[in-house]
Amino acid sequence: MSATTSPNRFSRPRFALLVLLGAYPLLTTLLYVVFPLTDGWTIWQRTLIVVPVMVSTMIWVLIPGVQKLFRGFINPAGR
């Protein structure tokens, strides 16, 4: 790397914001789907269904998608 170029800096706040914006509708959709199918279940039973789907979707779909689509936003060029 030459003295005139600067490395990109990963922005945790920007990344967190983008993940939040993706996780909220994902979780809301999962709850709308799961709750009618689990009528009468306790909250821990419903959570046992929702959490693995949520985590799997975030790890293999949401986070890689955010990193790819918003690469320039979460890795702004250093000064």
Backbone bond lengths (Angstrom), bond angles and torsions (degrees), N, CA, C in turn:
res aa  C-N    CA-C-N  psi(-1)  N-CA   C-N-CA  omega(-1)  CA-C   N-CA-C  phi
1 M - - - 1.448 - - 1.519 108.76 -
2 S 1.309 117.12 132.66 1.457 120.19 -178.89 1.523 110.54 -85.52
3 A 1.302 116.39 170.22 1.455 121.79 -177.83 1.529 112.13 -69.87
4 T 1.323 117.82 -17.94 1.467 120.53 -177.55 1.524 112.57 -88.64
5 T 1.308 117.72 -14.51 1.465 119.62 179.24 1.522 108.91 -103.33
6 S 1.323 115.19 149.17 1.460 119.66 177.54 1.521 108.72 -124.81
7 P 1.302 115.83 149.01 1.459 119.02 -177.77 1.527 111.64 -72.11
8 N 1.311 115.25 156.28 1.457 119.24 172.54 1.515 108.36 -72.64
9 R 1.308 116.29 147.74 1.460 121.47 179.77 1.525 108.62 -116.21
10 F 1.326 115.57 122.72 1.461 121.61 179.27 1.523 109.01 -69.38
11 S 1.323 116.92 128.11 1.463 122.26 -179.82 1.524 109.94 -102.27
12 R 1.309 115.95 103.20 1.470 119.98 178.50 1.529 112.29 -62.04
13 P 1.331 119.88 -42.86 1.468 119.00 178.80 1.534 112.72 -60.57
14 R 1.320 117.27 -41.21 1.471 119.86 178.94 1.522 111.04 -66.67
15 F 1.342 116.00 -42.48 1.458 120.42 178.48 1.527 110.23 -62.78
16 A 1.338 117.10 -44.02 1.464 121.45 178.72 1.528 111.12 -60.57
17 L 1.315 116.70 -42.15 1.465 120.69 178.88 1.523 111.07 -61.59
18 L 1.323 117.09 -45.13 1.459 120.53 -179.52 1.523 112.05 -66.48
19 V 1.338 117.22 -39.24 1.466 119.95 177.40 1.530 109.97 -66.12
20 L 1.320 116.68 -40.66 1.459 120.79 176.61 1.527 111.27 -59.35
21 L 1.335 116.05 -44.27 1.463 120.38 -180.00 1.526 112.41 -65.81
22 G 1.320 117.29 -24.34 1.460 120.76 175.55 1.515 112.63 -89.27
23 A 1.342 117.20 -35.97 1.464 121.34 -176.39 1.532 111.89 -71.39
24 Y 1.313 117.11 -36.94 1.463 119.81 -177.92 1.538 112.53 -59.13
25 P 1.338 118.91 -54.00 1.469 117.45 179.04 1.529 112.60 -66.68
26 L 1.322 117.58 -31.24 1.462 120.15 177.30 1.524 110.36 -63.23
27 L 1.323 117.44 -49.47 1.457 120.87 -179.57 1.524 111.48 -65.21
28 T 1.319 116.88 -41.80 1.464 120.45 179.03 1.530 110.93 -60.13
29 T 1.322 116.60 -44.10 1.467 120.93 178.40 1.519 111.02 -63.31
30 L 1.323 116.90 -44.83 1.468 120.17 178.57 1.528 111.52 -59.32
31 L 1.319 116.56 -41.66 1.469 119.81 179.83 1.519 111.30 -65.64
32 Y 1.335 117.13 -40.97 1.466 119.78 177.62 1.524 111.72 -63.59
33 V 1.318 117.69 -32.54 1.469 121.52 179.66 1.522 111.20 -78.77
34 V 1.326 116.66 -44.85 1.468 121.15 -172.43 1.533 112.79 -77.19
35 F 1.310 118.32 -40.97 1.462 119.97 -174.30 1.533 113.69 -57.59
36 P 1.321 120.27 -46.49 1.476 118.07 178.74 1.539 112.72 -64.84
37 L 1.323 116.68 -30.51 1.462 120.09 -179.83 1.521 112.97 -78.05
38 T 1.327 116.67 -15.81 1.464 121.08 -176.29 1.525 110.92 -120.69
39 D 1.301 117.12 34.83 1.461 121.74 -179.82 1.530 109.39 -58.66
40 G 1.307 116.06 128.30 1.456 120.88 179.68 1.526 113.95 93.63
41 W 1.324 117.75 -9.08 1.461 120.90 177.64 1.528 109.08 -77.66
42 T 1.315 116.27 154.87 1.461 120.01 174.67 1.533 108.56 -78.13
43 I 1.322 115.06 164.95 1.465 119.36 -176.03 1.526 112.18 -62.97
44 W 1.341 117.59 -36.09 1.464 118.55 -178.69 1.529 110.61 -67.90
45 Q 1.318 118.13 -30.60 1.465 121.04 177.73 1.529 110.67 -70.81
46 R 1.313 116.17 -41.24 1.463 120.16 177.57 1.524 110.66 -64.69
47 T 1.325 115.39 -42.03 1.453 120.37 179.47 1.526 111.02 -63.18
48 L 1.328 116.51 -34.90 1.462 121.54 178.09 1.531 111.32 -61.47
49 I 1.302 117.50 -27.60 1.464 122.14 177.17 1.537 110.79 -84.95
50 V 1.327 116.69 -43.98 1.466 121.83 -173.07 1.532 112.51 -71.50
51 V 1.323 117.91 -43.38 1.467 120.70 -172.59 1.531 113.46 -61.53
52 P 1.331 120.93 -48.13 1.468 118.14 179.07 1.533 113.25 -60.79
53 V 1.320 117.39 -37.84 1.463 120.60 178.61 1.530 109.39 -67.36
54 M 1.326 116.82 -43.27 1.460 121.65 -179.59 1.531 110.86 -62.58
55 V 1.311 117.03 -49.47 1.470 120.73 -177.74 1.527 110.79 -64.49
56 S 1.320 117.08 -45.16 1.473 120.53 179.40 1.523 111.33 -59.79
57 T 1.318 116.63 -44.81 1.459 120.80 179.90 1.517 111.19 -64.87
58 M 1.324 116.92 -39.18 1.464 119.60 179.08 1.529 111.28 -66.94
59 I 1.327 117.58 -42.91 1.463 121.22 -175.90 1.526 112.03 -69.83
60 W 1.333 117.27 -43.01 1.462 119.72 -173.47 1.528 115.44 -100.69
61 V 1.325 118.18 -11.04 1.470 120.00 -178.43 1.531 111.75 -125.82
62 L 1.315 116.87 -60.81 1.463 121.34 -171.32 1.534 112.95 -64.70
63 I 1.316 117.89 -55.02 1.465 120.31 -176.14 1.528 112.16 -65.41
64 P 1.340 119.59 -46.83 1.474 117.33 176.15 1.535 112.39 -60.72
65 G 1.317 116.77 -36.31 1.463 120.02 178.50 1.519 112.24 -64.63
66 V 1.325 115.92 -44.36 1.472 120.46 177.62 1.522 110.00 -61.56
67 Q 1.331 116.92 -44.86 1.459 120.07 -178.89 1.527 112.08 -63.41
68 K 1.315 116.90 -36.40 1.468 120.52 -178.96 1.532 111.70 -76.94
69 L 1.330 116.51 -48.91 1.464 120.55 -175.69 1.526 114.01 -70.70
70 F 1.328 116.57 -32.44 1.463 120.43 -173.75 1.531 112.14 -116.77
71 R 1.315 116.93 30.89 1.465 122.72 -177.74 1.534 111.80 -52.61
72 G 1.305 117.42 -47.99 1.464 120.81 -178.85 1.517 113.97 -67.52
73 F 1.330 117.17 -28.95 1.467 121.82 -179.39 1.522 111.23 -77.30
74 I 1.337 117.22 -40.81 1.469 118.84 -177.46 1.523 112.74 -89.27
75 N 1.336 117.13 -12.52 1.464 121.98 176.04 1.520 109.91 -124.07
76 P 1.339 116.77 65.04 1.475 118.48 -178.51 1.520 110.55 -67.00
77 A 1.311 115.34 149.15 1.463 120.22 179.07 1.521 109.47 -64.92
78 G 1.314 115.63 139.01 1.474 121.26 177.72 1.508 111.09 -70.64
79 R 1.290 115.47 164.82 1.474 120.36 -178.74 1.488 112.31 -95.60
